[in-house]
Amino acid sequence: MKKKLCDGTTDRDARILQKDEDSIIYQIKNEAGELLITEHQVFSGIWLCYKDAHIQSYTYPSSYPSGMLEITHCREGRFEYDAGEFFFYLSGGDISVCKSREEGTVVYCPTRHYHGVSILIDPASAPSCLSCFLEDVNVSPGALLEKFCGEDRYFVMRSTARLEHVFSELYSVPQDMKKGYFKVKILELLMFLNSLDMNLSQTERRSCSRTHVELAKKVCGYINEHMDTRLTIEQLAARFFVSPAQLKKAFTASTANPYTPMSGPIRCSRRPCACRPQDSRSRK
């Protein structure tokens, strides 16, 4: 029997929409929104997970394994990672490589909108070298983990044309050949990452301090509680005892959008603020 990464999810507020030997689809739905996780086991110890979120945050159960190599591509929306002392964000066309944390993984989407895919590799259960699947694919999951995540590193970059091509094909897989197609694409992706220049990392200039992130979240919460009030940046800055410049920087870093006050009472469903979900298409 193949292992499912998120089996513990069903103990919370999730239900299984579809399940077979190789894949499972979870729906997490509550008053805060909805998250769909479509999980495929591609090889032993290697999974492919699509995430379609219209929810701000959700914490995976404790059964979610720690210490795995997690390669994530953001197709659209915005996705946050808590790296301890700092945070970093993915927007459409970004990729990250990190190690899943001991306390589990938190899905957090500042704009309540995210569509993307993650490849998760457990070095303890994956083959030590992927050449056992295809000759000359001399890629070691353990070596990849050390390359990108050794010494508690995180790797973030804008996807190259070559990598973007691989990910784009993962979003449009022919149903009648998806099992074999997933295997070919995962091996291709890992070969590219194995030879990727680490100097392409943009983690440092894309990171945000915890102070800025926490300020932005407090401001977003306040805005969403006062949707019928026109709030200027100066009013919000005074409310939270910071300068307008500091607030602008924190808000833009977290949401990727400059703050724009709403001109008068406008219903959320008609014109949402930057912290509200935007209309989007689902993953095809």
N, C-alpha and C positions, 0 to 999 in steps of 0.2 A: 504494500500500500504506500502510495506516494505521500510525502509530508506536505501539509498545508501550513503556510506561514502564520495565518491569522485565525487558527482554529478557536482560540479563546475569545474572539470577537463576538461570537454568538452568545456569550454569557452576558453581554451588555445590551445595547440597544440596536443590534444588527439582526438581519435575517439573510439567509442564503437564497438567492434568486435562482441560481443554477449551479449544478455540481456534477462533474464526471471524473474519470480517472486522472486526467491531466490538468483540469482547470476548475476554478470556482469563482463565482461572482457574489460579493457581499454588498448589501445595501445598508448603510447606516443612516437612519432618518429620524429626526426628532424636531422639536420646536425651533432649533437653531438652524436647520437646513438639511442638506443631503450629501452623502459621500458614497460613491460607487468604487469598489476595488475589484478589478478583474485580474485574477492571479493565475498564471500558467507555470507549471514546473517544466522547464525545458530540458535540463539535464539533472542528474543527481547533484543536489546542493546548489543548483542555479535556477532562479525564478525570474519571471517577467511579470511585473505588476503595473497595470494601468490604473491611474487614479483620476476620477472625474468628480470635482468638488464644487459644491455650492453651499459651503458651510465655512465658518471661520476657523474652528479648531476641533480636533478629535484626537484622543490619545489611544494608541494601540494598546491592547491588553498586555499583561506581563509575559504572556506566552511568546510574544514576538522576539525572535532571537537577537542577542547582542553580538557585537564583534564581527558582523558581516560587512563585506564590501558592498556599498550601495551607490550605484551609478544612476543619476537622475537627469532626465531631459524635460524641460518645461516647454510644452507646446504653446500654451496661452495662459494668461492669468498671472498670478504671483504666488510664490511659495516661500515660506520662511523656514530657516534652520536655526535652532538654538545651539550655538557652538560653545556654550559655557560663558566665557568672558565676553563674547561678542556674538552678533547675529549676522547671517548673510542671506541674501534674497536671490531667487531665480525669477526671471521674466521670460517671455516667449523667446526661444532660441538659445537659452542658457543651459549649460550642463554643470553638474557637480559630481564629485567623487568623495565620499566620506565613509566613515565606519559607524554602523548602527550603535547607539549608545546603550549602556547597561540598564538605564531606567526606562527603556522603551522609546518608541518614536512618536513624536507629536506632529500631527498634520496641522499646520497653521497657515491660513490663507488670508492675508490682510484685507483683501478686497472681496472675500467670500467667492472667489472664482479661480479655479485652477484645473487645467487638463494637462496631464503629462504621463510619462512612463518611467519606471525604475527597473533596473536589473540588479538583483540581489544575489550575492555569492557567499556561501558559507565555506570558507577554506577547510574547515574540519570535515565536511562531508563531500565536497566537490573533488574531482580527480586532481592530483598534484600537478599534472601537466595535461593540457587539453589536446595534445597530439594523439591521445588515445581515441579521440573522436574523428580527427582528420589529420593525416600525416602532414608534417611541416607547420602545424599550428603550435608553435613552441611557446605557449603562454602558460604561466603558472599563476593561479589565483592568489597563492600566498605571496608571490613576488609583486603582484599588482597591489595588494593590500599594503605591503611595505613601501612601495614606490609612492603611492598617493596619500597614505594615511599614517606612515611611520612617524613617531614622535608627536602623535596627536595632531597631524596636519589635516587640513581640509583643502580641497582643490575645487576652484570655481573658474569658469571661463565662458566666453562667448563661443558657441559651437563653430567649428570650422566647416567649410563647405562639404568636405568629405564625411565628417561625422554627422552633419545635418542630413545628408543624403541617406545614411544608414537609418537614422531615427525616423525620417519621413516615411521610409518603407515599413517600419514597424507599426505605423498608424493605418496602413492600408493593406493588410495581409489578406490574400485570397483565402476564403474559408475552407476550400477543398484541399489546400496544401499547407495550412498554417503550422502544423507540427514540424514538418521538415523545414519550412521557411524560417520559423523562429530559430531553429538550431543554426542554420547558415548565417543569419543576421547577427546572432549573438557572438558567434565565433569571429565574424568579420569585425564587429565592434571591438571586441577584446584585443584583436590583433592591432587595430589602429591605436587603441589606448596603450598598448604595450610599448609602442614606439613613439608615443607623444612626448614632445618636449615639455618638461616641467616648468620652463621659463614662461610658458603661455599662461600660467596661473594668474588670475586677477583677484584672488581671495582678499588680499590686504586692502586694495582700494575699493572693493565691493562690500566690505564689512561695516557694520554699524555697532556703536557702543550700546551696551545694555541700557544705559541712561536714556539715550535717544529713543530706543525702541519702546521702553516702558512709558515714556512721555507720549509718544505717538498713540499708543494703545489707550491710554487714559483719555486723550483728546478725542479719539474716534468714539469711545464709549459715551463721552459727554455729548458729542454731536448727534449721535444716534438717539439719545434720550431727549433731544431738543430739536427734532426735525422741523417743527413749525416756527422756529425762531431763526432770524438772520443773524449769524454769528461772524464777526470779523476776526481777522487774525490778531488784531490788537486786543479785542475783548477776551479771546481765548488765552492769549499770552498773559494777560493780567490775572485771569482766573487761575492759571497754573504757575504763576510766579516765575515766568521766564521771559526772555526778550522775544519780540516777534521774529527776529532773525533766527534765533535758536529753534523756535517752534516750527518755522518754515522748513528748516533743514531736517528736523526730526520727522516731520510729516511726509516730506518728499522721499526721504530715505526708506521709510517703512512702506508707503503705498505706491511709490513711483509716480505719484501725481502731485502737482502743486495744489495747495489748499485754495479753494474758491468758495466764498460764502454764497449761500442760496439767497436769492433776492425775494424774500417774503415767504409766507407759508406755502409750501409745495408738498404734495403727498409723496411719500417715499416711492410708491409704485410708479409715479410718473417721472420723477427726476431724482434718482438716488444720489446721495452725497458720495464722496470718494471712498468711504468706508463701507458702502452698501454694494450688494452684488450687481454686476452689470449684465445686460443681455448677452448671450453667447450661444454658439452652437456646441452641441455635444460631440464627443469623439466619434468619428465615423468608423 
